[in-house]
Amino acid sequence: MNKEVLTEKLKAIISTYAQDPAALENMTESTDFITDLKINSANLVDVVLDLEEAFDIVIDNQSMERMLTVGTALEIIEIKLSEK
């Protein structure tokens, strides 16, 4: 799965939780889930659960703690997909 497809799937998932539509529309790899998209920490857990379901992967706690930006999330998803 290429990065563009991964990014679109990620964007679709986080669109449910993002509180700043403009930041979501202009999302880049450096977009921060909390500061830019205004996703609260409880909803970040929901994002991780949705990602696990959408990509059929398991995201461990250490990876979850690192997942603060779009770029890091994409990197973690790619790693987990390659481990399958």
CNS distance restraints for C-alpha pairs under 8 A (distance, minus, plus):
assign (resid   1 and name CA) (resid   5 and name CA) 6.55 0.50 0.50
assign (resid   1 and name CA) (resid   6 and name CA) 6.82 0.50 0.50
assign (resid   2 and name CA) (resid   6 and name CA) 6.35 0.50 0.50
assign (resid   3 and name CA) (resid   7 and name CA) 5.94 0.50 0.50
assign (resid   3 and name CA) (resid  74 and name CA) 7.62 0.50 0.50
assign (resid   4 and name CA) (resid   8 and name CA) 6.26 0.50 0.50
assign (resid   5 and name CA) (resid   9 and name CA) 6.24 0.50 0.50
assign (resid   6 and name CA) (resid  10 and name CA) 6.07 0.50 0.50
assign (resid   6 and name CA) (resid  74 and name CA) 6.97 0.50 0.50
assign (resid   7 and name CA) (resid  11 and name CA) 6.00 0.50 0.50
assign (resid   7 and name CA) (resid  74 and name CA) 7.04 0.50 0.50
assign (resid   8 and name CA) (resid  12 and name CA) 6.17 0.50 0.50
assign (resid   9 and name CA) (resid  13 and name CA) 6.34 0.50 0.50
assign (resid  10 and name CA) (resid  14 and name CA) 6.20 0.50 0.50
assign (resid  10 and name CA) (resid  51 and name CA) 7.43 0.50 0.50
assign (resid  10 and name CA) (resid  74 and name CA) 7.92 0.50 0.50
assign (resid  11 and name CA) (resid  15 and name CA) 5.88 0.50 0.50
assign (resid  11 and name CA) (resid  24 and name CA) 7.51 0.50 0.50
assign (resid  12 and name CA) (resid  16 and name CA) 7.40 0.50 0.50
assign (resid  13 and name CA) (resid  17 and name CA) 7.87 0.50 0.50
assign (resid  13 and name CA) (resid  47 and name CA) 6.82 0.50 0.50
assign (resid  13 and name CA) (resid  50 and name CA) 6.88 0.50 0.50
assign (resid  13 and name CA) (resid  51 and name CA) 7.37 0.50 0.50
assign (resid  14 and name CA) (resid  18 and name CA) 5.94 0.50 0.50
assign (resid  14 and name CA) (resid  47 and name CA) 6.35 0.50 0.50
assign (resid  15 and name CA) (resid  24 and name CA) 7.01 0.50 0.50
assign (resid  17 and name CA) (resid  39 and name CA) 5.96 0.50 0.50
assign (resid  17 and name CA) (resid  43 and name CA) 6.53 0.50 0.50
assign (resid  17 and name CA) (resid  47 and name CA) 7.74 0.50 0.50
assign (resid  18 and name CA) (resid  24 and name CA) 6.92 0.50 0.50
assign (resid  18 and name CA) (resid  33 and name CA) 7.87 0.50 0.50
assign (resid  18 and name CA) (resid  37 and name CA) 5.07 0.50 0.50
assign (resid  18 and name CA) (resid  38 and name CA) 5.95 0.50 0.50
assign (resid  18 and name CA) (resid  39 and name CA) 5.30 0.50 0.50
assign (resid  19 and name CA) (resid  37 and name CA) 5.88 0.50 0.50
assign (resid  19 and name CA) (resid  38 and name CA) 5.20 0.50 0.50
assign (resid  19 and name CA) (resid  39 and name CA) 6.34 0.50 0.50
assign (resid  20 and name CA) (resid  24 and name CA) 6.39 0.50 0.50
assign (resid  20 and name CA) (resid  36 and name CA) 7.27 0.50 0.50
assign (resid  20 and name CA) (resid  37 and name CA) 5.15 0.50 0.50
assign (resid  20 and name CA) (resid  38 and name CA) 6.21 0.50 0.50
assign (resid  21 and name CA) (resid  25 and name CA) 6.11 0.50 0.50
assign (resid  21 and name CA) (resid  37 and name CA) 7.63 0.50 0.50
assign (resid  22 and name CA) (resid  26 and name CA) 6.25 0.50 0.50
assign (resid  23 and name CA) (resid  27 and name CA) 5.75 0.50 0.50
assign (resid  23 and name CA) (resid  31 and name CA) 7.81 0.50 0.50
assign (resid  23 and name CA) (resid  36 and name CA) 6.12 0.50 0.50
assign (resid  23 and name CA) (resid  37 and name CA) 5.79 0.50 0.50
assign (resid  24 and name CA) (resid  37 and name CA) 6.35 0.50 0.50
assign (resid  27 and name CA) (resid  31 and name CA) 5.77 0.50 0.50
assign (resid  27 and name CA) (resid  70 and name CA) 7.90 0.50 0.50
assign (resid  28 and name CA) (resid  70 and name CA) 6.85 0.50 0.50
assign (resid  28 and name CA) (resid  71 and name CA) 7.61 0.50 0.50
assign (resid  29 and name CA) (resid  69 and name CA) 6.72 0.50 0.50
assign (resid  29 and name CA) (resid  70 and name CA) 4.75 0.50 0.50
assign (resid  29 and name CA) (resid  71 and name CA) 4.02 0.50 0.50
assign (resid  29 and name CA) (resid  72 and name CA) 7.64 0.50 0.50
assign (resid  30 and name CA) (resid  69 and name CA) 5.88 0.50 0.50
assign (resid  30 and name CA) (resid  70 and name CA) 6.18 0.50 0.50
assign (resid  30 and name CA) (resid  71 and name CA) 6.00 0.50 0.50
assign (resid  31 and name CA) (resid  36 and name CA) 6.11 0.50 0.50
assign (resid  31 and name CA) (resid  37 and name CA) 7.52 0.50 0.50
assign (resid  31 and name CA) (resid  69 and name CA) 5.46 0.50 0.50
assign (resid  31 and name CA) (resid  70 and name CA) 5.64 0.50 0.50
assign (resid  31 and name CA) (resid  71 and name CA) 7.66 0.50 0.50
assign (resid  32 and name CA) (resid  36 and name CA) 5.13 0.50 0.50
assign (resid  32 and name CA) (resid  37 and name CA) 6.58 0.50 0.50
assign (resid  32 and name CA) (resid  68 and name CA) 5.82 0.50 0.50
assign (resid  32 and name CA) (resid  69 and name CA) 4.29 0.50 0.50
assign (resid  32 and name CA) (resid  70 and name CA) 6.54 0.50 0.50
assign (resid  33 and name CA) (resid  37 and name CA) 5.03 0.50 0.50
assign (resid  33 and name CA) (resid  38 and name CA) 6.36 0.50 0.50
assign (resid  33 and name CA) (resid  39 and name CA) 5.67 0.50 0.50
assign (resid  33 and name CA) (resid  44 and name CA) 7.86 0.50 0.50
assign (resid  33 and name CA) (resid  68 and name CA) 5.74 0.50 0.50
assign (resid  33 and name CA) (resid  69 and name CA) 5.65 0.50 0.50
assign (resid  33 and name CA) (resid  70 and name CA) 7.11 0.50 0.50
assign (resid  34 and name CA) (resid  38 and name CA) 4.71 0.50 0.50
assign (resid  34 and name CA) (resid  39 and name CA) 4.88 0.50 0.50
assign (resid  34 and name CA) (resid  40 and name CA) 6.10 0.50 0.50
assign (resid  34 and name CA) (resid  41 and name CA) 7.45 0.50 0.50
assign (resid  34 and name CA) (resid  68 and name CA) 7.27 0.50 0.50
assign (resid  35 and name CA) (resid  39 and name CA) 7.75 0.50 0.50
assign (resid  39 and name CA) (resid  43 and name CA) 6.21 0.50 0.50
assign (resid  39 and name CA) (resid  44 and name CA) 6.51 0.50 0.50
assign (resid  40 and name CA) (resid  44 and name CA) 6.31 0.50 0.50
assign (resid  41 and name CA) (resid  45 and name CA) 6.76 0.50 0.50
assign (resid  42 and name CA) (resid  46 and name CA) 6.93 0.50 0.50
assign (resid  43 and name CA) (resid  47 and name CA) 6.22 0.50 0.50
assign (resid  44 and name CA) (resid  48 and name CA) 6.31 0.50 0.50
assign (resid  45 and name CA) (resid  49 and name CA) 6.27 0.50 0.50
assign (resid  46 and name CA) (resid  50 and name CA) 6.05 0.50 0.50
assign (resid  47 and name CA) (resid  51 and name CA) 6.10 0.50 0.50
assign (resid  48 and name CA) (resid  52 and name CA) 6.17 0.50 0.50
assign (resid  48 and name CA) (resid  59 and name CA) 7.28 0.50 0.50
assign (resid  48 and name CA) (resid  64 and name CA) 7.27 0.50 0.50
assign (resid  49 and name CA) (resid  53 and name CA) 6.32 0.50 0.50
assign (resid  50 and name CA) (resid  54 and name CA) 5.99 0.50 0.50
assign (resid  51 and name CA) (resid  55 and name CA) 5.93 0.50 0.50
assign (resid  51 and name CA) (resid  56 and name CA) 7.81 0.50 0.50
assign (resid  51 and name CA) (resid  57 and name CA) 7.66 0.50 0.50
assign (resid  52 and name CA) (resid  56 and name CA) 5.32 0.50 0.50
assign (resid  52 and name CA) (resid  57 and name CA) 4.76 0.50 0.50
assign (resid  52 and name CA) (resid  58 and name CA) 5.58 0.50 0.50
assign (resid  52 and name CA) (resid  59 and name CA) 6.68 0.50 0.50
assign (resid  53 and name CA) (resid  57 and name CA) 6.94 0.50 0.50
assign (resid  55 and name CA) (resid  77 and name CA) 7.85 0.50 0.50
assign (resid  55 and name CA) (resid  81 and name CA) 7.56 0.50 0.50
assign (resid  57 and name CA) (resid  77 and name CA) 7.88 0.50 0.50
assign (resid  57 and name CA) (resid  80 and name CA) 6.20 0.50 0.50
assign (resid  57 and name CA) (resid  81 and name CA) 6.75 0.50 0.50
assign (resid  57 and name CA) (resid  84 and name CA) 7.73 0.50 0.50
assign (resid  58 and name CA) (resid  80 and name CA) 7.26 0.50 0.50
assign (resid  59 and name CA) (resid  63 and name CA) 6.17 0.50 0.50
assign (resid  59 and name CA) (resid  64 and name CA) 6.33 0.50 0.50
assign (resid  59 and name CA) (resid  80 and name CA) 7.45 0.50 0.50
assign (resid  60 and name CA) (resid  64 and name CA) 6.14 0.50 0.50
assign (resid  61 and name CA) (resid  65 and name CA) 6.15 0.50 0.50
assign (resid  62 and name CA) (resid  66 and name CA) 6.68 0.50 0.50
assign (resid  63 and name CA) (resid  67 and name CA) 6.33 0.50 0.50
assign (resid  63 and name CA) (resid  76 and name CA) 6.87 0.50 0.50
assign (resid  66 and name CA) (resid  72 and name CA) 7.01 0.50 0.50
assign (resid  67 and name CA) (resid  72 and name CA) 5.48 0.50 0.50
assign (resid  67 and name CA) (resid  73 and name CA) 5.15 0.50 0.50
assign (resid  67 and name CA) (resid  76 and name CA) 7.69 0.50 0.50
assign (resid  68 and name CA) (resid  72 and name CA) 6.73 0.50 0.50
assign (resid  68 and name CA) (resid  73 and name CA) 7.21 0.50 0.50
assign (resid  69 and name CA) (resid  73 and name CA) 6.23 0.50 0.50
assign (resid  70 and name CA) (resid  74 and name CA) 6.19 0.50 0.50
assign (resid  71 and name CA) (resid  75 and name CA) 6.18 0.50 0.50
assign (resid  72 and name CA) (resid  76 and name CA) 6.14 0.50 0.50
assign (resid  73 and name CA) (resid  77 and name CA) 6.14 0.50 0.50
assign (resid  74 and name CA) (resid  78 and name CA) 6.13 0.50 0.50
assign (resid  75 and name CA) (resid  79 and name CA) 6.24 0.50 0.50
assign (resid  76 and name CA) (resid  80 and name CA) 6.11 0.50 0.50
assign (resid  77 and name CA) (resid  81 and name CA) 6.04 0.50 0.50
assign (resid  78 and name CA) (resid  82 and name CA) 6.15 0.50 0.50
assign (resid  79 and name CA) (resid  83 and name CA) 6.35 0.50 0.50
assign (resid  80 and name CA) (resid  84 and name CA) 6.67 0.50 0.50
